[in-house]
Amino acid sequence: MLSIFILIGAYRYYAQLAERFGKTKWHYGLSAIAVYLGTQLVFGFSYGIYKGITDPASIEGVDYTGFSLINIISWVISIAAVYGVYHLLQRKFVKEQVTKPSLEIEKIGDKDL
């Protein structure tokens, strides 16, 4: 349930960034969801492999439906990944905006009658 709220927040966070720089909002919102879920999957598989190697008998009794330390750690890592990718995109958009010619330069030579 908490993951749904995190996904909604990440979607809106990226959509606001895209809107600020004139990009398609839902593309970047979906990329936020992909970053979050991808990080969750990588962490889950990594932890499962670790548990399988260190204690193979414990895998049969695993239940991750509630709040556990592993779930909280995975949420924090996923939120950090979403935040990191957000700042990478923000820097990329700022660099693109600086290298684009401004609107004033494009209007040179136009005459308003």
C-alpha positions, 0 to 999 in steps of 0.5 A: 500500500505504501508503495502505491503512494510512493509511486504516485509521488514519484510520478507527480515529481517527475511530471512537474520537472517535465512540465517546467522544461516543456517536456511530455509529462506522462513520459517522465512520470512513467520513467519515474515508475520504471526507476522505482519498480526496477530498483525494487526488483533488483533489490528483491532479487539481490536479497533473495539470492543472498538469502538463498546462498547464506541460508537456503532453508529460510527461503521457504518461510519468507513472507514480505507482505507486511512491514519488515526491515527489508521492506523499509530498506528497499523503499529507502533505496528506491526513493534514493534512486528516484531522487538521484535520477531526478537530479540527473534529468534536471541537470540534463534539461538545464544544459539543454536549455542553456544550449538552445537559442533563446526566443529573442534570437529567433525573432531577429529580423521579424518586423511587427507592422 
